[in-house]
Structure formats: C-alpha cells, structure tokens
Amino acid sequence: MSAADGQKIAMRGAGYYSANTVGAKYVIDKVGDLVVEAVARMPRLAEGQPFAIADFGAADGGTSMGMMRRLVGAVREREPQRAISITYTDLPHNDFSTLFRLSQGLLGTSTEVPLAETPGLYIFGSGTSFYRQILPDNSLSFGFSATAMHWISKRPCMIADHVQAVGATEAERAQFRAQGLRDWETILLARARELRSGGRLALANFCVDEEGRYLGHTKGVDMFDGFARHWRDLARAGRISETEYVNATFQQFYKTPDEFAAPFRDPASPVSQAGLRLEKIFTMVTPCPYAEAFRVHGNAQDFAKAYVPTLRSWSETVFANALDASRPADDRSAIVDDLYGAYEAEVARAPEGHRMDYVHCVTEIVKS
C-alpha cells in the first residue's frame, strides 16, 4: 500500500510496513496463481532479451517477495537460461533500503535463499511515481501492482467533514471520482508504452465491489468512519484546529469494477487505441487476519494491539502531515499517538465488528 504523491513524512522504516500488513501479503499470495498462469500464456521472447518484471508501488517489497519468487520460478520453468530483471518502483521517499536488505536476505529469519542470489536475476529500484513512464518503450514483460493505485495523483478538493471519499458529500465524491478516472487512464497509458507486445499486467486494486463493500467496510464498524470520529474528537478537545481536521483528507479513491473496465470497453478510448485489452476482471474479499485470529483467541486487548498497528502502517502519514508544520515535532507525534491510542482503546473495549477486510478488483491486462 504505497504512500501518495506529495506526502512529506515517510512511513516508518526497517520493515514496519510489511510486518504490520499481513493482510496485504495474503492478497498478493491469492493473486499468485493468476500470475503464474498468465506467464504460461505469454509468447516467448527473442534470444538475448531479458524477461523484465516491474512491481509498481512496491513499498518495502516484503509483501510481494514470495510472489516474486513464484513469478521468477514460472519464467525459469519455461526458459531456464532466460535473464530476468525486477524493477521495484515507488516514490522517492520510499523505504528502498529495507527493500534491498530484504531481497539480499539481510532482514528477517527466512531460511530461503535470498531472492537476489537467484542466478541471472537482476534487481533494480526506481523512485518514480507510477503516474509517469518508468521503463523504456516496449521493454516490460510483466507488470504487477497490489493495493497501491487507489492513491490518486492529487486531491481535487478537501473533504469538510470526513477523511476519505467514501464518507464525503456527493459533490466532493464526484470530484474525487473524476480525478480517479483521469488517473486510471494516465496509469494505463504509461504502462502501455512500457509493455512489449504480448506483455501483461496483473493488478489488484482496492475497490467498491458489487455489494458496496470496500476496505474496512464489509460488516460491523466502518474503519474510515472510525478514523473520522477519533480525529473529530481531537478537534472538539482543542488538540487540533478545524483546518488540521480538514487537512487529513486521504488522497485516495476506490473505483467500482465498471469504472476499472470502462476504458477497455470503449474501442475509441486512448487505452484501447494504445493496444491494451482487458482479459480478466473479478472482485475478491480477503478476511482481516487479525479479526479472524480474535475469533479463535478471544482476547480483546491482544486483538486491539495487533489490529491498530496495521491501520497505522499506511494511514499515519495522512494524519501527521495534516498537522501544522509549525507545531513542535514531539507535539505532532503525541497527537498522532493519541489518535491511534483512542482507536485501540475503542477496539479493546468493544472489539466485535472491527475488521479491516481487504476488498479488491483484480484485472489481467494484455498488450496486443
């Protein structure tokens, strides 16, 4: 779940993201079969050309490391001598140091041979937004992205009395939708230039599914309503100003499956004209692993202590950056700690219904 463009404070480093986003890894693992099957259908490359892979919005790389092993293995099963490259992409302030240490086997306790030690595999990092072209024309064999492209390129407006477009007014949400649809076209056209003929994309993006479900809103407590409520409590208590409350507008938009598919269904669209074709599209819900574990152990305190850090791992920058820059650093940290502390206390007090189920739209796209 990559941070948005323009974020001023980076997420915690040293593997904090991967360690606290087990659900995101489960999503990627579920898409792994689709990726392996897609590779099997791809035409073979000419002699001497590398099979180029890109992971767009990779964060610290930990959640996709296992799937990348499967992807590399699928290529090598067909072509044992084929050179392979992986380019991990994210924004310039991303935790690339952890990414490279993970790939080199310098973090964690895995007994597997480090990915970077795979013969004939070359690993690169690019601190470039996926709203721009990252790789040369006609060079990419397989592009992957999970839980990243809901971050839009800019906030079209501020949300006055909530923190995310799912809770915005109809007028505010319309502006976010328009921005999200423009951005989806921009992302696809950049990938169309990078992909070679026959190249493929496998993308798993947050969505609002056919039943109206979205991240943290499947049953029980709505996660974004919880964020807005606790942030509003800080404003009511005088800890933050009204401007700071409004500034915590998440730079995100969750599209529907129809909105994801629209550019491909119009043969005259720039996306269709660029040669991209939608082969598969489906939605899936991945249960919150922390809520599922709570159903077994039943300890509300333990659940709250495990659950809230996964929310914090990807949302903290939004709230920290909403605070006035003139505030002392320790004051800003204390306010953010109080926000998540209040959320944790709520979960510990009344745990039932709290769950961050992941709701994704999965698309497989080919360049003809």
C-alpha positions, -999 to +999 in steps of 0.1 A: +000+000+000+022+028-013+021+064+000+006+091-021+025+117-041+033+148-020+035+131+013+060+149+035+066+123+062+076+089+051+062+057+067+082+040+094+112+021+081+130-011+090+103-034+076+074-018+097+051-018+067+054-054+058+055-065+094+021-049+101+003-056+068-001-093+069-034-089+050-018-072+021+006-102+017-024-126+018-040-106-011-008-109-032-005-146-024-041-152-036-033-135-069-002-157-073-020-184-092-033-159-118+003-145-123+018-180-128-010-189-153-005-156-171+032-163-176+024-197-191+003-180-218+029-154-229+048-157-261+085-165-257+110-136-261+136-134-288+170-147-280+190-124-257+161-104-244+155-103-206+122-110-191+115-077-174+092-076-144+081-045-125+064-042-091+046-008-091+041+008-057+062-019-040+066-002-006+094-022+012+089-052-011+082-076+018+046-084+010+053-093-027+086-112-021+070-146-021+050-140-052+081-126-070+098-160-062+069-177-078+069-154-108+107-159-114+102-196-109+074-197-136+096-179-161+126-202-154+105-233-157+097-224-193+131-209-201+159-220-176+185-197-191+164-166-196+178-135-179+152-118-156+151-083-142+128-070-114+123-032-111+107-022-078+091+012-081+077+036-055+080+073-046+114+088-038+109+087+000+100+050+000+119+026+022+142+013-005+169+004+020+146-022+036+136-034+002+171-041-009+181-057+025+150-080+023+159-091-012+195-097+000+183-118+029+197-093+055+164-089+074+141-115+089+147-151+097+137-167+064+157-199+056+151-195+019+179-185-004+177-147-008+158-136-040+189-115-051+210-146-051+189-162-079+213-168-108+207-145-138+182-123-118+189-085-117+171-063-092+166-026-095+147+002-077+131+032-092+119+062-071+094+073-097+056+076-094+036+051-114+018+082-129+049+085-151+065+062-175+093+043-156+107+018-181+117+023-217+092+018-245+084-018-254+107-033-227+083-046-199+073-082-200+052-084-168+039-056-146+024-062-112+008-039-086-012-046-055-030-023-031-014+009-045-033+025-073-061+038-051-037+067-043-046+094-067-022+120-082-037+149-063-066+159-041-093+176-062-108+192-031-107+188+007-134+168+025-150+190+050-165+165+075-148+132+069-114+119+060-120+097+029-141+099-003-163+071+009-177+094+036-176+126+015-206+146+003-220+138-031-204+169-046-170+161-030-171+125-041-179+135-077-147+155-078-127+125-064-143+102-089-134+124-118-098+126-106-096+088-101-109+081-136-084+105-152-056+090-131-066+054-141-062+064-178-028+080-171-016+049-153-027+026-181-012+047-209+022+048-191+021+010-188+010+007-225+042+025-236+064+003-213+048-031-223+062-051-251+037-068-275+022-097-256+033-083-223+008-084-194-003-066-162-018-082-131-032-055-109-051-059-076-066-026-066-089-015-038-124-011-050-161-006-040-174-040-051-208-051-065-222-053-029-209-018-019-181-032+002-147-016+005-117-017+027-128-018+063-165-017+054-178-052+049-197-058+081-197-042+116-177-010+122-167+012+093-130+018+096-129+052+079-158+064+100-137+054+130-108+075+117-131+105+111-147+101+145-115+100+165-099+128+145-130+149+151-128+141+189-093+157+189-107+188+172-135+190+197-110+187+225-090+216+211-060+194+203-062+201+166-077+230+146-105+227+121-080+233+093-059+204+106-090+183+107-099+190+071-062+186+060-065+149+069-082+142+036-070+109+022-056+113-013-075+082-024-104+070-045-119+035-047-133+027-081-160+002-090-154-028-113-173-010-140-151+021-136-120-001-139-133-018-170-147+013-188-115+023-208-113-012-222-150-014-232-147+017-254-128+008-286-122+045-292-107+052-258-070+062-256-064+030-236-079+007-262-061+026-290-028+021-272-034-017-276-044-027-241-071-054-237-088-065-205-087-103-203-099-109-167-117-088-141-131-100-108-135-088-072-124-106-041-126-101-003-097-111+019-107-115+055-089-094+081-063-118+096-064-100+130-101-102+133-100-139+123-074-146+149-095-128+175-124-152+168-100-180+179-082-165+209-110-141+221-085-117+239-098-082+231-066-065+243-044-086+222-066-081+192-065-043+196-027-042+200-023-063+168-051-047+147-045-010+151-008-011+140-019-024+106-042+006+103-014+029+114+012+014+090-005+030+059-025+059+074-002+076+098+014+099+072-020+113+063-027+125+099+009+135+107+011+157+075-023+173+083-009+190+114+005+225+112+042+224+103+049+250+130+040+225+157+070+210+176+078+175+164+070+160+198+036+176+198+028+163+164+039+128+175+018+130+206-013+139+187-009+111+163-002+087+191-034+099+209-054+092+177-043+056+174-044+052+212-081+062+212-088+038+183-070+010+201-089+017+233-122+016+214-113-018+198-102-032+232-134-020+248-158-032+221-139-055+197-169-070+179-173-057+143-138-042+140-121-057+110-101-045+080-112-069+053-095-062+020-118-056-010-100-058-043-107-056-080-083-079-099-075-072-135-054-090-160-044-069-190-025-077-221-009-055-248-018-067-282 
